[in-house]
Amino acid sequence: MIDTNYVTPEQFPKAHKAWGDKGFERINKLLDDAVHLISVLSKRDDLDYAGLSEVKSQDDNPVVFINLDNLDRYYINEQDIKDFKLPKLIKSGL
């Protein structure tokens, strides 16, 4: 079962200042959509953790990540969801 870290103002005050309530709604929806996308397209059952990538998110383009049990990672944005496209898997190097 994947642990999804939904964004809240208390947990991400800096991001909330930039994104606001509506932005957080978008991000939390993106988290749910990303988990679904990776589950369906990758056919993997080792999804471990999903959260906001504060480093990769820019302006009006939120980016979330999904870690696998082996620490490999997917980064997903709203365009990936619209295209229903599996993003490149980033290997952890472990």
QUIKA-V15268 format. One record per residue. PSI is psi in degrees with one decimal (none if undefined). D_CENTER is the distance of its C-alpha to the mean C-alpha in Angstrom with 1 decimal. Layout:
PSI_D_CENTER ; PSI_D_CENTER
//
This chain:
133.6_15.5 ; 141.9_11.9 ; 111.1_11.4 ; 121.3_8.7 ; 86.2_9.1 ; 143.1_9.5 ; 138.7_10.7 ; 154.2_14.5 ; -33.6_17.1 ; -38.2_18.7 ; -31.2_15.8 ; 65.3_14.7 ; -38.5_18.0 ; -46.0_17.7 ; -37.5_14.5 ; -37.2_16.2 ; -38.9_19.2 ; -39.4_17.5 ; -32.6_15.4 ; 179.9_17.6 ; -45.0_17.4 ; -39.6_16.7 ; -39.5_13.8 ; -35.6_12.3 ; -43.8_13.1 ; -46.1_11.2 ; -44.9_8.0 ; -35.4_8.6 ; -41.5_9.6 ; -39.6_6.6 ; -48.4_4.8 ; -45.9_8.2 ; -37.6_8.6 ; -42.5_5.9 ; -43.9_7.6 ; -47.9_10.7 ; -50.9_10.5 ; -39.5_10.1 ; -44.2_12.6 ; -49.5_15.0 ; -32.9_15.1 ; -18.7_14.9 ; 31.6_17.1 ; 149.4_16.0 ; 16.1_16.5 ; 29.4_15.4 ; 132.4_11.7 ; -47.8_11.8 ; 138.1_9.0 ; 137.3_5.4 ; 174.9_5.0 ; 134.4_5.3 ; 97.9_6.9 ; -28.4_10.2 ; -44.2_12.0 ; -21.2_10.4 ; 136.9_10.0 ; 144.2_13.5 ; -108.0_15.9 ; 28.8_14.8 ; 85.2_11.7 ; 144.4_8.4 ; 132.6_5.8 ; 165.6_2.3 ; 155.1_3.6 ; 121.6_5.6 ; 143.5_9.1 ; 167.5_12.2 ; -32.4_15.4 ; 8.6_17.0 ; 5.3_14.3 ; 159.1_13.4 ; 144.0_9.9 ; 139.6_7.9 ; 132.4_6.3 ; 135.2_5.6 ; 179.4_7.3 ; -29.4_9.6 ; -38.1_12.3 ; -39.4_10.9 ; -47.9_10.8 ; -40.9_14.3 ; -10.4_15.6 ; 54.8_14.4 ; 134.7_14.0 ; 119.1_12.7 ; 167.4_11.4 ; 137.4_13.4 ; 128.7_13.0 ; 117.6_13.5 ; 142.7_16.2 ; -24.1_16.6 ; 3.0_20.3 ; none_21.4
//
